[in-house]
């Protein structure tokens, strides 16, 4: 066990800590997108894309929306592509 794993185990009360590379894991990506979208039809379109990609609106201002998109690389890539294609 690596020193940092031992220290982590002591700090958080774990009896054992396995750092083997064979453990199953999940990979996710997180992207924050700040979009310049004035109120009106364009904002409604963005909100539909938020629903499609299960994104979250994390900030709203008069002229912008900030979205958080989390998921596998394909989902995040498609969300970015939709944003670039549909909101020019």
N, C-alpha and C positions, 0 to 999 in steps of 0.2 A: 504494500500500500504506500502510495506517495505521501510525503510529509504533509502537503496541503490537504489531502483527503483525511489524514489523521486529525489535523487541526480542525477541519470542518466537522468531523464526527464528534469531537469533544465539545465544540461550541454549540452544536445543535442536538446533542444527546443521542446520537446514533450509536448503536452497538457495533455495527459492521457497515462498511462502505465499499461497494464493488466498483472498481474503475476499469473493468475489462472492456476491450473494444468490441466484444461479441454481444454486448447488450443490445436489445432492440431499442430503437429510438425513433423519434418523429422529428422531421425537419419542417420548420415553418418560416416564412418570411413575413416581415412587417414593413409596409410602405406608408408613409404619410404624404398625401398629395394636397397641395394648396392650389385651389382652382379659383380663377377670377370669374365669378358668375354673378351678374347683377340679378336682383329679384325679377321674377317674371317667368316666361315659358322655359328659358334655358335652365333656370334653377329647378323647375319641376322635372325636367329631363334628367338632370344630375341625380335628383332624389330617386328616380326610377332605377338608375344604374346602381345607386347605393343598395337598393333592395335586391337587385339581381346578383350582385357580388357579395352580399351580406357584409358590406362595409359598415363603418360607423362614422357619423359626423362628429368630429371632436371639437370643432370650433366654427362659429358662424359670425361673420361681420356683414356690414352693409354691402360690400362688393365681393367678398370671398367666402368660400367654404373650405374647410380642411377636413379631409377624409382619412381614415385609417383602414387599410386593407390588409388582412392577415390571412395566410393560407399557404398552400404549396406554391412552388415557383410558377407553375402554369397559370394558376388563378390570378396571382399578382401581376404577371405579365399581361394577361388578357385585360385586366382592369386598367392598367396603364395604357394599353393600346386603344381601348375603347375611349378613354379620356382624350387621347391625342387625336383620334379619328373623328369623334363626334362633337368635340367642343372647340373647333377652330373658329 
